[in-house]
Amino acid sequence: MNKATIIAFIALCSGLQNPSPVRAQTWVAAEPIGLPTSRHENGMAEANGKLYLVGGRGERPVEEYDPKKDTWTAKAAPPLEMHHFQAVTHNREIYILGAFTGPFVAEKPIPHIYIFNPERNEWRQGPAIPQDRLRGAAGAFTYNDKFYLVCGIQNGHNSGHIAWFDEFDPKTNTWKQLPDAPHVRDHASVALLDGKLYVMGGRRTPERHLKNRGVGEVDIYDFKTGKWTTAASPLPTLRAGNSTVVFGKKIWVLGGESETQVPAHREVEIFNPRTQQWEKGPSLLQGRHGTQAVVLNGKIYIAAGSGERGGGPELNTLEILAK
């Protein structure tokens, strides 16, 4: 064995004994100073580097999480009960649209947009939503300074699930109807990546006679072409009330509820838009549905929600995942 071979052999053995470390992604349970109010069917959004828990069934204050101080602080209560929505951040404010108010089972769609200003700790009523397009449990997002609502259900948990897709331009105070999504659903969540909308999860709520009401198809709207497509690979674990975020240029689907189990789902599944395939992500420490995850400073935050299918137990815990 020549010298070069011996050196290579020693290097190989050293490498086997000391492999490069691979850091597995795991969720960490935050231990902040103070805890927020337990809630579910709420939203959560980022503004000015802080997180805001908003709404939920019953009377729930806005609560602010400061990741630098690791503290929760109570803020102004909404002007009315609001739940079943995705909170949207725009111009350092938080917008609520496509939401419900009132008790189960005949919740009513909220007819206006509501806006929370974190800096002034104030709420105000925004523009009206067209009467014939009202719904709750809808996906909401912003793109190019316009607001969008997709899917949802009109009459609480009774009837009227839809595939509607609407655009609101705050500069002109006008609404526009866009092409319906390919699949009717409510209790879904949405994310935007590279000019494309991804609609994930959800169900057709009033169809109680069906064994599984979950909608697994991934509907994708391309803003460049103005057309919908459906991905070849559906969501592996059917669930509704899930959260969806963009993280690492992929679409992450977190938590949710379904008729297959009583505990809320812990599953995290990751959609790769380039390959249109799914990967398994790190499971949540606590299964939860009816809340909203947020990405801030290279981390995913998810808080509150319900720990079991339906309305409880309501949670007040916070989990964090870093890249």
VEXDREN-2710 file (C-alpha; in Angstrom, 1 decimal):
% VEXDREN-2710
k/r/px/py/pz
1/MET/0.0/0.0/0.0
2/ASN/1.6/3.3/-1.1
3/LYS/1.7/6.5/0.9
4/ALA/-1.2/8.1/-1.0
5/THR/-3.4/5.1/-0.5
6/ILE/-2.6/5.1/3.3
7/ILE/-3.5/8.8/3.6
8/ALA/-6.8/8.3/1.7
9/PHE/-7.6/5.3/3.9
10/ILE/-7.0/7.3/7.1
11/ALA/-9.1/10.2/5.8
12/LEU/-11.9/7.8/5.0
13/CYS/-11.9/6.3/8.4
14/SER/-11.8/9.7/10.0
15/GLY/-14.8/10.8/8.0
16/LEU/-16.7/7.7/9.0
17/GLN/-15.9/8.4/12.7
18/ASN/-16.8/12.1/12.5
19/PRO/-19.5/12.6/9.8
20/SER/-20.6/16.1/9.0
21/PRO/-23.4/17.0/11.4
22/VAL/-26.9/17.1/10.0
23/ARG/-29.3/19.2/12.0
24/ALA/-32.8/17.8/12.0
25/GLN/-35.6/20.3/12.0
26/THR/-37.7/20.1/15.1
27/TRP/-40.3/22.2/16.7
28/VAL/-39.5/23.9/20.0
29/ALA/-42.1/24.8/22.6
30/ALA/-41.7/28.5/23.5
31/GLU/-41.7/29.4/27.2
32/PRO/-42.6/33.1/27.0
33/ILE/-43.3/35.6/29.8
34/GLY/-47.0/35.3/30.1
35/LEU/-49.4/33.3/27.9
36/PRO/-52.0/34.5/25.4
37/THR/-55.7/33.8/25.8
38/SER/-56.7/30.3/24.7
39/ARG/-58.6/30.5/21.5
40/HIS/-59.4/28.7/18.2
41/GLU/-60.7/29.6/14.8
42/ASN/-58.5/32.6/15.1
43/GLY/-55.9/34.3/12.8
44/MET/-52.3/35.3/13.4
45/ALA/-50.3/37.8/11.4
46/GLU/-47.0/39.6/11.5
47/ALA/-46.6/43.4/11.6
48/ASN/-43.6/45.5/12.4
49/GLY/-41.6/42.5/13.5
50/LYS/-44.2/41.2/16.0
51/LEU/-46.9/38.6/15.9
52/TYR/-50.6/39.3/16.6
53/LEU/-53.2/36.7/17.6
54/VAL/-56.5/38.0/16.4
55/GLY/-60.1/36.8/16.9
56/GLY/-61.3/33.4/17.7
57/ARG/-64.7/32.1/18.9
58/GLY/-66.1/34.3/21.7
59/GLU/-64.7/37.5/23.0
60/ARG/-60.9/37.4/22.4
61/PRO/-58.5/40.4/22.6
62/VAL/-55.7/41.0/20.2
63/GLU/-52.5/39.7/21.8
64/GLU/-49.0/40.7/20.6
65/TYR/-46.0/38.5/20.7
66/ASP/-42.6/40.1/20.7
67/PRO/-40.0/37.5/19.6
68/LYS/-37.1/39.7/20.8
69/LYS/-38.5/39.9/24.4
70/ASP/-40.3/36.6/24.3
71/THR/-43.4/38.2/25.8
72/TRP/-47.2/38.4/25.1
73/THR/-49.1/41.6/25.6
74/ALA/-52.8/42.2/25.5
75/LYS/-54.1/44.8/23.0
76/ALA/-57.4/46.2/21.9
77/ALA/-60.3/43.9/21.5
78/PRO/-62.0/43.6/18.1
79/PRO/-65.2/45.6/17.7
80/LEU/-67.2/42.3/17.3
81/GLU/-66.6/38.6/17.5
82/MET/-64.7/37.4/14.5
83/HIS/-63.5/33.9/13.6
84/HIS/-62.8/31.5/10.7
85/PHE/-60.5/33.7/8.7
86/GLN/-56.9/34.2/7.5
87/ALA/-55.5/37.5/8.8
88/VAL/-53.6/39.5/6.2
89/THR/-50.9/42.1/6.7
90/HIS/-50.8/45.2/4.4
91/ASN/-48.9/48.5/5.0
92/ARG/-48.1/47.6/8.6
93/GLU/-51.7/46.9/9.5
94/ILE/-53.7/43.7/9.9
95/TYR/-56.8/43.1/7.7
96/ILE/-59.7/40.7/8.5
97/LEU/-61.9/39.7/5.6
98/GLY/-63.8/36.5/4.7
99/ALA/-64.7/35.9/8.4
100/PHE/-67.7/34.8/10.4
101/THR/-69.3/36.1/13.6
102/GLY/-71.7/34.5/15.9
103/PRO/-72.2/31.0/17.4
104/PHE/-72.1/27.6/15.8
105/VAL/-73.9/26.3/13.7
106/ALA/-75.4/29.3/11.9
107/GLU/-72.5/31.8/11.9
108/LYS/-72.9/34.9/9.8
109/PRO/-70.4/36.3/7.4
110/ILE/-69.0/39.7/8.5
111/PRO/-70.1/42.2/5.8
112/HIS/-67.1/44.6/6.1
113/ILE/-63.4/44.4/6.1
114/TYR/-61.9/45.2/9.6
115/ILE/-58.5/46.7/10.1
116/PHE/-56.2/46.7/13.2
117/ASN/-53.4/49.2/13.5
118/PRO/-50.8/47.8/15.9
119/GLU/-49.0/51.1/16.3
120/ARG/-52.1/53.0/17.5
121/ASN/-53.7/49.9/19.0
122/GLU/-56.9/50.8/17.2
123/TRP/-59.6/49.0/15.1
124/ARG/-61.5/50.6/12.3
125/GLN/-64.2/49.4/10.0
126/GLY/-63.1/49.1/6.4
127/PRO/-64.9/48.8/3.0
128/ALA/-68.0/46.7/2.6
129/ILE/-67.8/43.3/0.9
130/PRO/-70.4/42.8/-1.9
131/GLN/-73.5/41.4/-0.4
132/ASP/-73.8/38.6/-3.0
133/ARG/-70.2/37.5/-2.3
134/LEU/-70.2/37.3/1.5
135/ARG/-68.8/34.2/3.1
136/GLY/-66.6/33.0/6.0
137/ALA/-63.9/30.3/6.3
138/ALA/-62.3/31.7/3.2
139/GLY/-58.6/31.9/2.2
140/ALA/-57.3/35.5/2.1
141/PHE/-54.1/37.1/0.9
142/THR/-52.6/40.1/-0.8
143/TYR/-50.7/40.4/-4.0
144/ASN/-49.5/43.6/-5.7
145/ASP/-51.4/45.8/-3.2
146/LYS/-54.7/44.1/-3.8
147/PHE/-56.7/41.8/-1.6
148/TYR/-58.0/38.4/-2.6
149/LEU/-60.6/36.0/-1.2
150/VAL/-61.0/32.4/-2.4
151/CYS/-63.5/29.7/-1.6
152/GLY/-65.3/29.6/1.7
153/ILE/-68.9/28.9/2.9
154/GLN/-71.9/31.2/3.0
155/ASN/-74.2/30.0/5.7
156/GLY/-72.1/29.1/8.7
157/HIS/-71.6/25.4/9.0
158/ASN/-75.0/24.7/7.3
159/SER/-74.7/25.2/3.6
160/GLY/-73.3/27.2/0.7
161/HIS/-69.7/26.1/0.2
162/ILE/-68.3/27.8/-2.8
163/ALA/-65.3/28.1/-5.2
164/TRP/-65.5/31.9/-5.6
165/PHE/-62.4/34.0/-6.2
166/ASP/-62.6/37.7/-5.7
167/GLU/-60.2/40.7/-5.9
168/PHE/-60.5/44.0/-4.0
169/ASP/-58.5/47.1/-5.1
170/PRO/-58.2/49.5/-2.1
171/LYS/-57.0/52.3/-4.4
172/THR/-60.3/52.3/-6.4
173/ASN/-62.5/50.7/-3.7
174/THR/-63.8/48.2/-6.2
175/TRP/-64.4/44.5/-6.2
176/LYS/-63.8/42.2/-9.2
177/GLN/-64.9/38.6/-9.7
178/LEU/-62.2/36.2/-11.0
179/PRO/-62.5/32.7/-12.3
180/ASP/-63.8/30.2/-9.8
181/ALA/-61.3/27.8/-8.3
182/PRO/-61.5/24.2/-9.8
183/HIS/-62.7/22.7/-6.5
184/VAL/-65.3/23.9/-4.0
185/ARG/-64.1/24.0/-0.4
186/ASP/-64.1/25.8/2.9
187/HIS/-61.8/25.8/6.0
188/ALA/-58.9/25.8/3.6
189/SER/-55.8/28.0/3.8
190/VAL/-53.7/29.6/1.0
191/ALA/-50.2/30.8/0.3
192/LEU/-48.6/32.8/-2.5
193/LEU/-45.2/31.9/-4.1
194/ASP/-43.6/33.4/-7.2
195/GLY/-46.8/34.9/-8.5
196/LYS/-48.9/31.8/-8.0
197/LEU/-51.7/31.1/-5.4
198/TYR/-51.8/27.7/-3.8
199/VAL/-55.1/26.5/-2.1
200/MET/-54.4/23.7/0.4
201/GLY/-56.7/21.4/2.4
202/GLY/-60.2/22.2/3.4
203/ARG/-63.5/20.4/3.1
204/ARG/-67.1/20.6/2.0
205/THR/-68.6/21.3/5.4
206/PRO/-72.3/20.6/5.1
207/GLU/-72.0/17.3/3.4
208/ARG/-72.4/15.3/6.6
209/HIS/-73.6/12.3/4.7
210/LEU/-70.2/11.8/3.1
211/LYS/-67.7/9.6/4.9
212/ASN/-64.8/11.9/4.1
213/ARG/-65.5/15.5/3.2
214/GLY/-61.9/16.5/2.8
215/VAL/-60.6/18.1/-0.3
216/GLY/-57.0/16.9/-1.2
217/GLU/-56.6/18.6/-4.6
218/VAL/-54.0/21.4/-4.8
219/ASP/-55.5/24.2/-6.9
220/ILE/-53.0/26.7/-8.3
221/TYR/-53.8/30.1/-9.8
222/ASP/-51.2/31.7/-12.0
223/PHE/-51.5/35.5/-12.0
224/LYS/-49.5/35.8/-15.2
225/THR/-51.8/33.6/-17.2
226/GLY/-55.0/34.2/-15.2
227/LYS/-55.7/30.5/-15.2
228/TRP/-56.2/27.7/-12.7
229/THR/-54.5/24.3/-12.7
230/THR/-54.6/21.4/-10.3
231/ALA/-51.4/19.7/-9.2
232/ALA/-50.8/16.1/-10.1
233/SER/-50.2/15.1/-6.4
234/PRO/-52.9/15.8/-3.8
235/LEU/-52.3/16.6/-0.2
236/PRO/-51.3/13.3/1.4
237/THR/-53.2/13.8/4.6
238/LEU/-56.8/15.1/4.1
239/ARG/-57.6/17.8/6.7
240/ALA/-59.3/21.1/7.1
241/GLY/-58.6/24.1/9.4
242/ASN/-55.0/23.6/8.5
243/SER/-52.3/26.4/8.2
244/THR/-50.2/27.0/5.1
245/VAL/-47.0/29.0/4.8
246/VAL/-44.2/29.5/2.3
247/PHE/-40.9/28.4/3.9
248/GLY/-37.7/27.7/2.0
249/LYS/-39.4/28.2/-1.4
250/LYS/-41.8/25.4/-0.6
251/ILE/-45.4/25.3/0.6
252/TRP/-45.8/23.9/4.1
253/VAL/-49.2/22.6/5.3
254/LEU/-49.5/22.3/9.1
255/GLY/-52.0/20.7/11.4
256/GLY/-55.8/20.6/10.8
257/GLU/-58.7/18.4/11.7
258/SER/-60.5/15.5/10.0
259/GLU/-63.1/12.8/10.6
260/THR/-60.4/10.1/10.7
261/GLN/-59.3/10.9/14.2
262/VAL/-60.3/12.9/17.3
263/PRO/-56.9/14.6/18.1
264/ALA/-56.1/17.5/15.8
265/HIS/-53.4/16.6/13.2
266/ARG/-49.7/17.0/14.0
267/GLU/-48.7/16.2/10.4
268/VAL/-46.6/18.7/8.5
269/GLU/-46.4/18.1/4.7
270/ILE/-44.3/20.1/2.3
271/PHE/-45.2/20.7/-1.4
272/ASN/-42.4/21.3/-3.8
273/PRO/-43.8/23.5/-6.6
274/ARG/-40.9/22.6/-8.9
275/THR/-41.5/18.8/-8.8
276/GLN/-45.1/19.0/-7.7
277/GLN/-44.4/16.3/-5.2
278/TRP/-44.8/16.1/-1.4
279/GLU/-42.2/15.7/1.4
280/LYS/-42.8/14.8/5.0
281/GLY/-42.0/17.6/7.4
282/PRO/-41.3/17.6/11.2
283/SER/-44.5/16.9/13.1
284/LEU/-45.9/19.5/15.4
285/LEU/-45.4/18.9/19.1
286/GLN/-49.1/19.5/19.6
287/GLY/-51.8/18.8/17.0
288/ARG/-53.9/21.9/16.4
289/HIS/-56.4/23.3/13.9
290/GLY/-58.3/26.5/13.5
291/THR/-55.3/28.8/13.7
292/GLN/-52.7/30.4/11.5
293/ALA/-49.0/29.9/11.1
294/VAL/-46.6/32.8/10.3
295/VAL/-43.1/33.0/9.0
296/LEU/-40.8/35.6/10.6
297/ASN/-37.1/36.0/10.4
298/GLY/-36.4/32.5/9.1
299/LYS/-38.7/30.8/11.6
300/ILE/-42.2/29.3/11.5
301/TYR/-44.5/30.3/14.4
302/ILE/-47.8/28.6/15.2
303/ALA/-49.9/29.3/18.3
304/ALA/-53.4/28.7/19.8
305/GLY/-56.0/26.6/17.9
306/SER/-58.0/23.6/19.0
307/GLY/-56.3/20.4/20.2
308/GLU/-59.0/18.1/19.1
309/ARG/-61.5/17.9/16.2
310/GLY/-64.2/20.5/16.8
311/GLY/-64.2/23.2/19.4
312/GLY/-61.7/22.2/22.1
313/PRO/-59.6/22.0/24.0
314/GLU/-58.6/25.6/23.1
315/LEU/-54.8/26.1/23.2
316/ASN/-52.5/29.0/24.2
317/THR/-49.2/27.4/23.4
318/LEU/-46.6/28.6/20.9
319/GLU/-44.3/26.4/18.8
320/ILE/-41.3/27.6/16.7
321/LEU/-39.4/25.9/13.9
322/ALA/-36.1/27.4/12.6
323/LYS/-34.4/26.6/9.3
END
